[in-house]
């Protein structure tokens, strides 16, 4: 039989840090996107290469944003684990007359 140990504070802390990290990374990506957009519009203009570079960067940016968005789901999972375990603990306590 498996043992269960759930440190609610640790899970909530990790969830909070994941959310904070997500926001920080999204902010950094927005700054980098602005930098690249500015570069391609005024500092790196060629017939073909600059456009291809912009396309490549946009593709990378989209993929990276999608990966970072996954942190939201991980954070939500940890918060739900806390809520569900607290509820289960309460139900089990009540069923024993406590």
MARRO-639032 format. One record per residue: x, y, z of N, C-alpha, C in turn; residue number from 0; residue in three letters. Coordinates in Angstrom, 2 decimals. Each point is the difference from the previous one (the first is absolute). Layout:
N
SITE/nu/nv/nw/cau/cav/caw/cu/cv/cw/num/residu
SITE/X/Y/Z/X/Y/Z/X/Y/Z/NUM/ALA
...
END
This chain:
98
SITE/nu/nv/nw/cau/cav/caw/cu/cv/cw/num/residu
SITE/0.85/-1.17/0.00/-0.85/1.17/0.00/0.90/1.24/0.00/0/UNK
SITE/-0.40/0.99/-0.75/0.79/1.23/-0.12/-0.30/0.96/1.15/1/UNK
SITE/1.01/0.69/0.42/-0.17/1.06/0.99/-0.31/1.30/-0.72/2/UNK
SITE/-0.68/0.89/0.68/-0.32/1.29/-0.60/0.47/1.10/0.94/3/UNK
SITE/0.75/0.91/-0.55/0.41/1.19/0.74/-0.17/1.17/-0.94/4/UNK
SITE/-0.83/0.95/0.36/-0.24/1.17/-0.84/0.27/1.25/0.84/5/UNK
SITE/1.04/0.71/-0.36/0.34/1.25/0.68/-0.71/1.13/-0.75/6/UNK
SITE/-1.15/0.42/0.53/-0.83/0.99/-0.69/0.79/1.27/-0.30/7/UNK
SITE/0.76/0.46/0.95/0.77/1.22/-0.19/1.02/-0.12/-1.12/8/UNK
SITE/0.66/-1.16/-0.06/1.00/-0.21/-1.05/-0.65/-0.02/-1.38/9/UNK
SITE/-1.15/-0.66/-0.10/-0.70/-0.04/-1.28/-0.48/1.38/-0.41/10/UNK
SITE/-0.57/0.73/0.96/-0.49/1.35/-0.30/1.15/0.93/-0.37/11/UNK
SITE/1.13/-0.14/0.68/1.17/0.81/-0.31/0.50/-0.30/-1.41/12/UNK
SITE/0.08/-1.28/-0.33/0.46/-0.38/-1.34/-0.96/0.52/-1.06/13/UNK
SITE/-1.30/-0.10/0.26/-1.00/0.49/-0.96/0.17/1.50/-0.21/14/UNK
SITE/0.20/0.71/1.08/0.19/1.45/-0.07/1.27/0.36/-0.77/15/UNK
SITE/1.05/-0.74/0.24/1.27/0.27/-0.70/-0.10/-0.33/-1.48/16/UNK
SITE/-0.75/-1.05/-0.34/-0.21/-0.31/-1.41/-0.75/1.13/-0.69/17/UNK
SITE/-1.04/0.50/0.65/-0.77/1.11/-0.56/0.87/1.25/-0.15/18/UNK
SITE/0.77/0.30/1.03/0.89/1.15/-0.07/1.04/-0.14/-1.10/19/UNK
SITE/0.55/-1.19/-0.11/0.98/-0.27/-1.06/-0.61/0.14/-1.38/20/UNK
SITE/-1.23/-0.48/-0.12/-0.70/0.13/-1.28/-0.13/1.48/-0.38/21/UNK
SITE/-0.44/0.81/0.94/-0.19/1.42/-0.28/1.32/0.69/-0.34/22/UNK
SITE/1.06/-0.35/0.73/1.31/0.58/-0.28/0.48/-0.36/-1.41/23/UNK
SITE/-0.16/-1.27/-0.36/0.45/-0.44/-1.32/-0.83/0.63/-1.11/24/UNK
SITE/-1.31/0.12/0.22/-0.85/0.64/-1.01/0.41/1.46/-0.19/25/UNK
SITE/0.32/0.67/1.08/0.45/1.39/-0.09/1.32/0.10/-0.76/26/UNK
SITE/0.92/-0.88/0.32/1.29/0.00/-0.68/-0.17/-0.29/-1.49/27/UNK
SITE/-0.87/-0.95/-0.33/-0.24/-0.31/-1.41/-0.60/1.18/-0.74/28/UNK
SITE/-0.89/0.73/0.65/-0.60/1.18/-0.63/1.07/1.05/-0.29/29/UNK
SITE/0.93/0.17/0.93/1.09/0.96/-0.21/0.90/-0.44/-1.16/30/UNK
SITE/0.30/-1.29/-0.05/0.84/-0.50/-1.08/-0.70/0.11/-1.35/31/UNK
SITE/-1.29/-0.28/-0.02/-0.78/0.12/-1.24/0.04/1.44/-0.50/32/UNK
SITE/-0.17/0.93/0.90/0.05/1.42/-0.36/1.38/0.36/-0.56/33/UNK
SITE/1.04/-0.52/0.62/1.36/0.23/-0.47/0.18/-0.51/-1.43/34/UNK
SITE/-0.42/-1.23/-0.24/0.16/-0.61/-1.33/-0.86/0.72/-1.03/35/UNK
SITE/-1.23/0.34/0.35/-0.86/0.74/-0.93/0.64/1.32/-0.40/36/UNK
SITE/0.55/0.69/0.98/0.67/1.27/-0.27/1.25/-0.21/-0.87/37/UNK
SITE/0.76/-1.02/0.32/1.20/-0.29/-0.76/-0.32/-0.26/-1.47/38/UNK
SITE/-0.99/-0.84/-0.24/-0.35/-0.39/-1.36/-0.66/1.15/-0.77/39/UNK
SITE/-0.57/0.94/0.71/-0.63/1.12/-0.70/0.95/1.17/-0.25/40/UNK
SITE/1.14/0.03/0.72/0.88/1.15/-0.21/1.50/-0.31/0.00/41/UNK
SITE/0.43/-1.05/0.63/1.43/-0.25/0.12/0.51/-1.20/-0.79/42/UNK
SITE/-0.91/-0.80/-0.49/0.39/-1.21/-0.75/-1.03/-0.19/-1.10/43/UNK
SITE/0.23/0.70/-1.10/-0.95/-0.04/-1.11/0.74/-0.51/-1.24/44/UNK
SITE/-0.46/-1.14/-0.48/0.57/-0.58/-1.22/-1.15/-0.46/-0.88/45/UNK
SITE/0.33/-0.39/-1.22/-1.05/-0.47/-0.90/-0.64/-1.29/0.51/46/UNK
SITE/0.80/-0.89/0.58/-0.53/-1.30/0.40/0.34/-0.41/1.44/47/UNK
SITE/1.24/0.18/0.38/0.48/-0.54/1.28/-0.75/0.56/1.20/48/UNK
SITE/-0.26/1.29/0.01/-0.67/0.59/1.17/-1.41/-0.55/0.17/49/UNK
SITE/-0.70/-0.16/-1.11/-1.35/-0.57/0.06/0.00/-1.44/0.49/50/UNK
SITE/0.97/-0.77/-0.49/0.12/-1.39/0.44/0.37/-0.08/1.48/51/UNK
SITE/0.87/0.91/0.41/0.37/0.04/1.41/-1.24/0.32/0.84/52/UNK
SITE/-0.79/0.99/-0.42/-1.22/0.37/0.72/-0.95/-1.19/0.10/53/UNK
SITE/-0.18/-0.71/-1.10/-0.87/-1.19/0.00/0.51/-1.04/0.99/54/UNK
SITE/1.29/-0.25/-0.04/0.60/-0.99/0.89/-0.17/0.41/1.46/55/UNK
SITE/0.24/1.26/0.29/-0.16/0.49/1.37/-1.45/-0.11/0.45/56/UNK
SITE/-0.93/0.40/-0.87/-1.42/-0.07/0.36/-0.42/-1.44/0.30/57/UNK
SITE/0.51/-0.93/-0.79/-0.31/-1.42/0.23/0.55/-0.45/1.35/58/UNK
SITE/1.23/0.36/0.27/0.61/-0.35/1.28/-0.78/0.64/1.15/59/UNK
SITE/-0.35/1.26/-0.15/-0.72/0.73/1.04/-1.35/-0.67/0.30/60/UNK
SITE/-0.70/-0.39/-1.04/-1.30/-0.66/0.19/0.17/-1.32/0.74/61/UNK
SITE/0.97/-0.80/-0.41/0.25/-1.28/0.66/0.40/0.18/1.46/62/UNK
SITE/0.83/0.98/0.25/0.45/0.26/1.36/-1.15/0.47/0.87/63/UNK
SITE/-0.84/0.88/-0.53/-1.18/0.47/0.75/-0.94/-1.16/0.32/64/UNK
SITE/-0.17/-0.91/-0.95/-0.86/-1.16/0.26/0.58/-0.88/1.10/65/UNK
SITE/1.31/-0.18/-0.02/0.64/-0.81/1.05/-0.13/0.68/1.36/66/UNK
SITE/0.21/1.29/0.03/-0.10/0.75/1.26/-1.43/-0.02/0.52/67/UNK
SITE/-0.97/0.03/-0.90/-1.41/-0.05/0.41/-0.30/-1.30/0.76/68/UNK
SITE/0.79/-1.04/-0.26/-0.17/-1.26/0.71/0.22/0.14/1.50/69/UNK
SITE/0.75/1.01/0.41/0.21/0.22/1.43/-1.30/0.32/0.71/70/UNK
SITE/-0.92/0.65/-0.70/-1.30/0.32/0.60/-0.74/-1.28/0.39/71/UNK
SITE/0.04/-0.99/-0.87/-0.64/-1.28/0.29/0.67/-0.73/1.15/72/UNK
SITE/1.32/0.08/0.06/0.72/-0.65/1.10/-0.32/0.67/1.33/73/UNK
SITE/-0.06/1.31/-0.02/-0.35/0.75/1.21/-1.42/-0.35/0.45/74/UNK
SITE/-0.92/-0.04/-0.94/-1.39/-0.33/0.32/-0.09/-1.41/0.58/75/UNK
SITE/0.78/-0.94/-0.55/0.00/-1.37/0.51/0.42/-0.03/1.46/76/UNK
SITE/1.08/0.71/0.33/0.48/0.00/1.38/-1.02/0.62/0.94/77/UNK
SITE/-0.62/1.10/-0.41/-1.03/0.62/0.84/-1.20/-0.93/0.18/78/UNK
SITE/-0.37/-0.71/-1.06/-1.13/-0.93/0.09/0.36/-1.18/0.91/79/UNK
SITE/1.24/-0.45/-0.07/0.44/-1.10/0.87/-0.15/0.40/1.47/80/UNK
SITE/0.35/1.23/0.32/-0.16/0.48/1.38/-1.47/0.00/0.39/81/UNK
SITE/-0.83/0.60/-0.83/-1.44/0.09/0.29/-0.62/-1.38/0.16/82/UNK
SITE/0.30/-0.89/-0.92/-0.58/-1.35/0.03/0.46/-0.78/1.23/83/UNK
SITE/1.27/0.11/0.35/0.50/-0.72/1.18/-0.59/0.57/1.29/84/UNK
SITE/-0.16/1.32/0.06/-0.62/0.61/1.18/-1.45/-0.47/0.14/85/UNK
SITE/-0.71/-0.04/-1.12/-1.39/-0.46/0.04/-0.09/-1.46/0.41/86/UNK
SITE/0.87/-0.83/-0.56/0.00/-1.42/0.35/0.30/-0.18/1.49/87/UNK
SITE/0.96/0.73/0.50/0.34/-0.08/1.42/-1.20/0.37/0.86/88/UNK
SITE/-0.71/1.04/-0.40/-1.18/0.44/0.75/-1.10/-1.05/-0.03/89/UNK
SITE/-0.25/-0.56/-1.18/-1.04/-1.04/-0.13/0.35/-1.22/0.83/90/UNK
SITE/1.25/-0.43/-0.06/0.42/-1.17/0.78/-0.11/0.27/1.49/91/UNK
SITE/0.33/1.21/0.40/-0.11/0.37/1.41/-1.45/-0.06/0.46/92/UNK
SITE/-0.91/0.48/-0.82/-1.42/0.01/0.36/-0.58/-1.42/0.04/93/UNK
SITE/0.51/-0.86/-0.87/-0.55/-1.35/-0.04/0.42/-0.83/1.21/94/UNK
SITE/0.99/0.45/0.73/0.42/-0.72/1.20/-0.60/0.62/1.26/95/UNK
SITE/-0.92/0.92/-0.22/-0.67/0.63/1.14/0.77/1.17/0.55/96/UNK
SITE/1.07/0.41/-0.67/0.81/1.10/0.50/-0.38/1.24/-0.63/97/UNK
END
